[in-house]
């Protein structure tokens, strides 16, 4: 597997602490996404970015922040304001909007965050 | 607003039996529909998309705009089909995907 990497695989955090999840891709994709996966709720979009230095809120952005300083990287920070952060987090990427196949998203292996 | 509903959280069938995973959507324009699959200990990956009209691993899905459905079907289920399946919708090329809640399919021997 290459393409999209997420680190770490498991992450533990104490309440009140911020934590940053890493997502890197070498697919030369313009668009990147962060999802949260909870049992019975599917995947919910947290933030997405279609181009460097620009990003938009998804459905559940409260308590999260992102940056997109490089095309390859889209880190997600889970802040202390996120009331229920324990979850499995998935990063994805896709080719530039408007081109054929633009909507196929390629996913990373995920990071499981547990708040103690 | 766009919404995807998968009414069955769990689905269990026997090997060789037909299987149908239901997906209904709501969207006011022309949607693009997908099925993603997540096998145990593997990444979420695209299974098929409606515009391709392909059969992947024996699975097919037809977009029914009248019933706003995109059900996934396979005539003879195999044990290796056991996985979590997600239906997803995109309204505009390159825009965000909206996922359903997922259906965990178990194919028993």
Boltz contact constraints between the chains, C-beta under 6 A:
constraints:
  - contact:
      token1: [A, 42]
      token2: [B, 99]
      max_distance: 6.0
  - contact:
      token1: [A, 42]
      token2: [B, 100]
      max_distance: 6.0
  - contact:
      token1: [A, 42]
      token2: [B, 101]
      max_distance: 6.0
  - contact:
      token1: [A, 42]
      token2: [B, 102]
      max_distance: 6.0
  - contact:
      token1: [A, 43]
      token2: [B, 99]
      max_distance: 6.0
  - contact:
      token1: [A, 45]
      token2: [B, 96]
      max_distance: 6.0
  - contact:
      token1: [A, 48]
      token2: [B, 96]
      max_distance: 6.0
  - contact:
      token1: [A, 97]
      token2: [B, 94]
      max_distance: 6.0
  - contact:
      token1: [A, 98]
      token2: [B, 93]
      max_distance: 6.0
  - contact:
      token1: [A, 98]
      token2: [B, 94]
      max_distance: 6.0
  - contact:
      token1: [A, 102]
      token2: [B, 93]
      max_distance: 6.0
  - contact:
      token1: [A, 102]
      token2: [B, 94]
      max_distance: 6.0
  - contact:
      token1: [A, 103]
      token2: [B, 32]
      max_distance: 6.0
  - contact:
      token1: [A, 103]
      token2: [B, 90]
      max_distance: 6.0
  - contact:
      token1: [A, 104]
      token2: [B, 46]
      max_distance: 6.0
  - contact:
      token1: [A, 107]
      token2: [B, 43]
      max_distance: 6.0
  - contact:
      token1: [A, 107]
      token2: [B, 44]
      max_distance: 6.0
  - contact:
      token1: [A, 109]
      token2: [B, 43]
      max_distance: 6.0
